[in-house]
Amino acid sequence: MRTLLLALALASFGAEAAIPDYTGPVPASVPSGDATAVFAGGCFWGVDAVFKHVKGVKNVVSGYSGGSAATAKYMIVGTGTTGHAESVQVTYDPKEIRYADLLKVFFSVAHDPTELNRQGPDVGTQYRSAIFYGNPTQKTVAERYIAQLDAAKAFGKPIVTQVVALDKFYPAEAYHQNYLALHPDQPYIVYNDLPKLAALKKEYPAWYRP
C-alpha cells in the first residue's frame, strides 16, 4: 500500500520543478556562527522533514508563529482563530548554505507558495505560506526573491507568501517533532510529504543530505 500511495503522490506532485537562483544583492560578509530562519508552509511535518535533509542545516524545530503564547497549542491553533501558522525554525550554518538557498528550497519543494491559506488537503490560515523574518536582511532578500520569481512567472500563478516580522516562535508539542522520521508509513506522510523529500534529492542533489 505504501508503494502504491507513494507512486500516486509522485505522479501528482507538481512543486518539484527547479526555480531560478536568487539574483539580488546579498550581504558583503557572512556572519560567523549559526543563524536561524522561520518558515510556514502548511503542515509542519513535511516542511520540517525537508529542511532536516538540507546540508548546512543544524537543527529544525516544528512550532507556531504569529500568535500569542497562550494559544500556541496544537488543538487551539487548529481552529484557525489564533493568528498562528504552523511553522518551522531552521538553524543553519550560513557558511555552508545561504539564506537565499533555503528560500529556494522553501518555495520549490517544501510547499506550494501559490496556495492561499491552505496546503494540499489542509485548509485554514494556520496552514498559510509565510516567511517570518528575523532581521532586515532576511526581509529584503525574501521580498526581492518573491518579486523576482513572480516577474519570471516561475509558478504560473502569483506567490501569496506573507513576509512578516517574527515576534516569537513557540516550539510545538513533543509528539510533532521529527514526525516524518518517526511515522514514515502513515498514509498522510507517504502521500503528502515523502514526495517533497524525493523532489529535494532530485532537484538539489548537492544540497541533499540523506
N, C-alpha and C positions, 0 to 999 in steps of 0.2 A: 504494500500500500504506500509506504513512504516513497519508493522509487517512482511509482505512478504519479503521486502528488507532485514530486519534485520535477518530473518531466513536464507535467502540465504547467507548472508555475514558470519554469524556464522558458517555455514556449510563449507565454503571455507576458513575461516581464519586459517592460518597454523602456526602462530608465537606464539601461546599461550602455547606451551609446556614449562614446567619448565626446567631451566638450572641449572648447579651446582653453589653453592655459590663460591665467590672469596676465594681462599685459600692462597694467597700470603701475604707478610708482610704488616702490617698496622701501622700507627703512634702509638707511645707508649702512647701518651696522646691525648685526644680530645680537640681541641681548644674551648675556650668559645665564645659565640656569634654565630650569624648566619654565614653561608658560602654560596657560590654560585657555580653553575656548569652550563655549557652551552653545550647543545646537539643539533645536527641536524639529523633529520631522516625522510626526506620527508616533506610533507605539515605540517606546524607548528600547524595547528588547532588540529590535533589528538594528537600529542606529548604533546602539552600544556595541553589538557584535561586529559591525563593520569597522568601527574605529579601533577596536581591540586587535584587529588584524592588519593595521597600518603600521609600517615601520616608522620608528621615531616616536610613536605614542607610548607613553609610560604607564598610563592608567586611565580607565574610563569608569565613570560612576553614573548610574541612572538616577534621575530625580525629577524635581519640579522647579520651574522658574516662572515668574510673572505674577505671583500671588503672595499671600501672607504666610507666616509660619503656622498660624492656627489652622489653616486649611490645606497644608501640604501633606495630605494623606490620600492614599490611592482611592479609597471609596468616596471621598468627598470631591477630589479632583475629577473623578469620573462623571460627576453630574454636569460638568461643563460650566459651572457657575462661579468658580473661584478665581478666574483670571490666570490660573496656572496653565502651562503647557508641559506635557511630558517631554523631558529634555535629557541631555547627557552632558556631563562635564568631562572634557578631554584634557588630560595633562600630557604635554609633549615636549620634545627637545627641539627648539627652533633651529638648531644647527644641523639636525637630521631631516626635518621636514618643515616647510614654510606654512604659515597660517593660510596663505592663498591656496596651497596644495590641499590642505584639509577642507577648504571650501569647495574645491573641485570634487573631492570625494563626496562631500555632503550633497552637492547639487546633482551629481551624475549617477551615483549608485546607492547612496544611503536612503534616498526618498525621492519623491516627485515634487519639485518645487512649484509646480503649476496647479496643484490641487489646493483649493481654499477650504480651510477648516475641516480637513479630512485627510486621510491617507489610506488608500485601499479600502478595506471593509470598516475602518474605524472613522466615525463621524463625530464632530464636535470641536469647539475651539481648543480643547485640551490636546487635540491632535494637529494643531496648526503648524505651519512651517515658519520657523523663526530663528534668527541669529541674535543671541544675547551678547552684545559686545562688552568687553571689559575695559577698553581704553579707546582713545580717539583713533589710533592707527587701525584697530580692528574694524571700527565703524567705517572708516574711509575705504579700506580695502573691500569690505563686504558690499558697500553701496556701489562702488565703481565696478566691481565684478558683476553684480546683477545688471547694471546698465550695459556693460559690455556684452553679456550673454543675451540680453533682450535685443540689443542692436543687431547681433549676429543671428537672431531668431534660432537660437540653439535648441529650443524645445518646441517651436511651432506655436506656442502659446506664451503669454506673459508670465513671468515669475511672480508669485504672490507672497514670497517670503518676507516676513517682517524683519526689520533691523532695529532693535531696541536695546537700550542700555540695560545691563544686568544689575538688578538690585540685590538679589540674593538667590543662591542655588541651594535647594534643600534635597539632600540625598533621599531616595525612595527606600521603602522597606527592604529588609534583607532578602526576602524571597524574590525580589525583582532583579537583584544584582547578578550579572553574568548568566542571564536567564537562558539564552540560546545554548550555551555550552552545557548547561545542566538539563535541558529538555530538547535535545536535537530531533527527537521523533514526534514531538507534538505537532499535529496537523497544521495549526496556525503557523508555527515556526517553519515547517517544511515548505508550505505554500507561499508564505509572505516574506520570510527572512533569509532562508538559505540561498535563494536566487541572488540576493544582494551580495553575499559573500562570493558566489560564483562570478558575478559581474566584476567585483573588485579584483579578483585574481586574473580574470580575462583582460580587462581594460588597463589595469595598472600593475603589471607583474613586478615592476621594480619597487613598488611601494607595498606589495602584499607580503605579509608575514604569516606563515602557517599557524 
